[in-house]
Amino acid sequence: MDADAIDKAPDAAAAWPDQIYGLLKKHDIRQVALVPDAGHSRLIKRCLADNEIQVTTLTTEEEGIALMQGAWLGGQKAVLLMQSSGVGNCINMLSLSHIHRCPMPMLVTMRGDFGEFNPAQIPMGNATQAVLEAMGTLVKRADTPEDIAPTVDATIRLAFNTFRPTATLIGQRVIGAKTFGKD
């Protein structure tokens, strides 16, 4: 890895956002819930441009848990895109999956992970995987661009095959650490 890589924005030529979009189509994901996030920006733009995908912008991440439940009850598949700092907002709502046996795939871009400049992001960044697992979510990490597509594919399959919450954590080594000019 380039020594300056932690300070760079995600590579515009990176294939993984388009690969994730392809997986959403392959798995017939019809609804995407999200709180806007720079790490998911290209994927979000692809979803917004697709008339077959309903994109719902949330005010807080736990609304996405309810949206995925409603989509499933209405016969559609959904996925939640969020940043690791939003995982803490979802903890109580994740219990719904166990009660209703609802698949809930989540794609989480990490903050507070690798090269983070903002001390407020560190606690949730370090706790994200453990907190999700404590609520019964099956969690896998993708820390290289090559890991993302197979990991997201497994996460989506696992959610809809086992009727449980699943998550792929996309590490900051892939998306780049935000600096906001604090170089």
FILUMDREN-776633 format. One line per 2 residues: their letters; for each residue x, y, z of C-alpha. Coordinates in nm, 2 decimals, always signed. Layout:
a = X,Y,Z; ...
***
This chain:
md = +0.00,+0.00,+0.00; +0.12,+0.35,-0.09
ad = +0.23,+0.54,+0.22; +0.00,+0.82,+0.14
ai = -0.30,+0.60,+0.07; -0.47,+0.67,+0.40
dk = -0.50,+1.03,+0.31; -0.65,+0.98,-0.04
ap = -1.01,+0.97,-0.14; -1.13,+0.63,-0.28
da = -1.00,+0.57,-0.63; -1.25,+0.68,-0.88
aa = -1.15,+0.39,-1.10; -1.21,+0.13,-0.83
aw = -1.44,-0.14,-0.95; -1.59,-0.24,-0.62
pd = -1.89,+0.01,-0.60; -2.00,-0.11,-0.95
qi = -1.95,-0.47,-0.84; -2.17,-0.42,-0.54
yg = -2.44,-0.26,-0.77; -2.42,-0.57,-0.99
ll = -2.47,-0.79,-0.69; -2.78,-0.59,-0.58
kk = -2.92,-0.65,-0.93; -2.82,-1.02,-0.93
hd = -2.99,-1.07,-0.59; -3.31,-0.88,-0.70
ir = -3.26,-0.61,-0.43; -3.55,-0.37,-0.50
qv = -3.51,-0.13,-0.20; -3.20,+0.05,-0.07
al = -3.22,+0.24,+0.25; -2.93,+0.48,+0.34
vp = -2.80,+0.77,+0.53; -2.58,+0.95,+0.28
da = -2.22,+0.85,+0.31; -1.92,+0.95,+0.09
gh = -1.79,+0.59,+0.11; -2.10,+0.46,-0.06
sr = -2.14,+0.77,-0.29; -2.08,+0.59,-0.63
li = -2.30,+0.30,-0.53; -2.57,+0.54,-0.42
kr = -2.56,+0.73,-0.75; -2.59,+0.40,-0.94
cl = -2.90,+0.30,-0.73; -3.06,+0.64,-0.77
ad = -3.02,+0.62,-1.15; -3.19,+0.27,-1.16
ne = -3.57,+0.29,-1.19; -3.61,-0.07,-1.06
iq = -3.45,+0.02,-0.73; -3.64,+0.23,-0.47
vt = -3.39,+0.44,-0.28; -3.50,+0.58,+0.06
tl = -3.29,+0.84,+0.23; -3.32,+0.80,+0.60
tt = -3.30,+1.06,+0.88; -3.14,+0.79,+1.11
ee = -3.01,+0.44,+1.04; -3.25,+0.25,+1.26
eg = -3.53,+0.35,+1.02; -3.35,+0.13,+0.77
ia = -3.41,-0.17,+0.99; -3.78,-0.10,+0.98
lm = -3.77,-0.04,+0.61; -3.60,-0.38,+0.55
qg = -3.87,-0.55,+0.76; -4.15,-0.38,+0.57
aw = -3.99,-0.46,+0.23; -3.96,-0.83,+0.33
lg = -4.32,-0.85,+0.45; -4.43,-0.68,+0.12
gq = -4.24,-0.94,-0.09; -3.93,-0.74,-0.17
ka = -3.56,-0.76,-0.08; -3.38,-0.46,+0.07
vl = -3.04,-0.37,+0.19; -2.92,-0.10,+0.43
lm = -2.61,+0.12,+0.35; -2.45,+0.30,+0.64
qs = -2.14,+0.42,+0.81; -2.01,+0.25,+1.12
sg = -2.10,+0.55,+1.33; -2.47,+0.47,+1.25
vg = -2.45,+0.11,+1.37; -2.50,+0.23,+1.73
nc = -2.83,+0.37,+1.63; -2.96,+0.03,+1.51
in = -2.88,-0.19,+1.81; -3.23,-0.21,+1.97
ml = -3.40,-0.24,+1.63; -3.18,-0.54,+1.53
sl = -3.38,-0.75,+1.78; -3.67,-0.74,+1.53
sh = -3.49,-0.98,+1.30; -3.49,-1.25,+1.57
ih = -3.85,-1.20,+1.65; -3.97,-1.20,+1.28
rc = -3.69,-1.40,+1.11; -3.63,-1.13,+0.86
pm = -3.32,-1.10,+0.64; -3.14,-0.78,+0.69
pm = -2.82,-0.74,+0.49; -2.62,-0.43,+0.58
lv = -2.32,-0.28,+0.40; -2.12,-0.07,+0.64
tm = -1.83,+0.17,+0.55; -1.59,+0.20,+0.84
rg = -1.48,+0.51,+1.03; -1.25,+0.51,+1.34
df = -1.07,+0.22,+1.18; -0.74,+0.29,+0.99
ge = -0.58,+0.63,+0.98; -0.88,+0.81,+1.13
fn = -0.82,+1.17,+1.23; -1.15,+1.23,+1.42
pa = -1.12,+1.10,+1.78; -1.51,+1.09,+1.81
qi = -1.52,+0.81,+1.54; -1.27,+0.58,+1.72
pm = -1.51,+0.42,+1.99; -1.78,+0.31,+1.75
gn = -1.53,+0.22,+1.49; -1.36,-0.02,+1.73
at = -1.69,-0.16,+1.86; -1.88,-0.20,+1.54
qa = -1.82,-0.57,+1.47; -1.86,-0.67,+1.84
vl = -2.18,-0.47,+1.88; -2.34,-0.62,+1.57
ea = -2.23,-0.97,+1.67; -2.37,-0.92,+2.02
mg = -2.71,-0.86,+1.85; -2.68,-1.18,+1.65
tl = -2.56,-1.03,+1.32; -2.33,-1.24,+1.11
vk = -2.04,-1.01,+1.03; -1.76,-1.03,+0.77
ra = -1.49,-0.78,+0.69; -1.36,-0.66,+0.35
dt = -1.02,-0.49,+0.39; -0.90,-0.51,+0.03
pe = -1.09,-0.41,-0.29; -1.06,-0.77,-0.41
di = -1.25,-0.89,-0.09; -1.55,-0.67,-0.13
ap = -1.75,-0.84,-0.41; -1.72,-1.19,-0.27
tv = -1.79,-1.07,+0.08; -2.09,-0.87,-0.01
da = -2.22,-1.16,-0.22; -2.18,-1.39,+0.08
ti = -2.35,-1.14,+0.31; -2.65,-1.10,+0.09
rl = -2.68,-1.48,+0.03; -2.65,-1.55,+0.41
af = -2.92,-1.29,+0.50; -3.17,-1.44,+0.26
nt = -3.08,-1.80,+0.32; -3.09,-1.78,+0.70
fr = -3.34,-1.50,+0.76; -3.11,-1.30,+0.98
pt = -2.92,-0.98,+1.00; -2.58,-0.99,+0.82
at = -2.32,-0.72,+0.76; -2.01,-0.66,+0.55
li = -1.78,-0.41,+0.70; -1.58,-0.22,+0.43
gq = -1.26,-0.11,+0.60; -1.10,+0.23,+0.58
rv = -0.80,+0.08,+0.40; -1.03,+0.04,+0.10
ig = -1.24,+0.36,+0.12; -0.96,+0.58,+0.25
ak = -0.94,+0.78,+0.57; -1.12,+1.11,+0.57
tf = -0.90,+1.40,+0.66; -1.12,+1.71,+0.60
gk = -0.80,+1.90,+0.54; -0.64,+1.80,+0.86
d = -0.32,+1.66,+0.69
***
